[in-house]
Amino acid sequence: MSTCATETILPEPPWRVGLDSARRLTLPGLVLVSAAAMVVTSYYHMPTVRTWLDGVAEFRTRWGWAYAATAQALCAGLIPFLYLHFHPATRAMHPARHGAFFVLFWAYKGIEVDVFYRAQALMFGDGPELASILPKVAVDQFVYNPLFAAPIAVLVYAWKDAGWNWAVPRADLRSPRWYYRRVLPVMIAVWAVWIPAVSCVYALPLALQLPLCSLVNCFWVILFSLMTARERTG
């Protein structure tokens, strides 16, 4: 008489999924943060670059929220969507009808981030000193992002992935440990890249913070989507 043992494969803990995502993002994230740091260093040490970026700052200030919405809609919405739509690994998950979602969602996020950056400047100042940068990074990454921005983004993207059916993400939200299952893995990956990235963003004057954030977001959305696609396909 023989016995057959069946091995039960338990799902990977969310925190481990997040750590694995952070590990995968280490090299591309390092490149991305290094590029952001080069922008900051060039602004303060290269007069030609500073003159050019001051022109960007003047343009950004003149157009206000219209610039914020347009920059994020283009850099974090349209450009990443077009890349993901035509990339073989992500084409099926990003059909043409999702283009409007990417543009509109990130246009809204541009205004939201603009308001948040202005509020941070009022609370902690607008200088490149550590006394101004560190509290902004702390509030950004450990209050605003985990308690508001990330949960909202997870829900909205889940709504999109469910074919615009709110019943699916709403039911998931009511299930036990939703934050632990859905938001925590995202936040761990976000912290790996965005803690150093927003440190660079807040090292610039207020008028240049959103332009740099938009550029970083362009590559971040693509990187994170490609990584997620690899995980879904095994």
Secondary structure, DSSP 8 states (H G I E B T S, - for coil): -------------HHHHHHHHHHHTHHHHHHHHHHHHHHHHHHHH-HHHHHHHHHHHHHHHHHHHHHHHHHHIIIIIIHHHHHHHHSTTTTTTS-GGGHHHHHHHHHHHHHHHHHHHHHHHHHH-SSSSHHHHHHHHHHIIIIIIIIIIHHHHHHHHHHHHTTS-THHHHHHHHSTTHIIIIIHHHHHHHHHHHHHHHHHHHTS-HHHHHHHHHHHHHHHHHHHHHHHHHHHT-
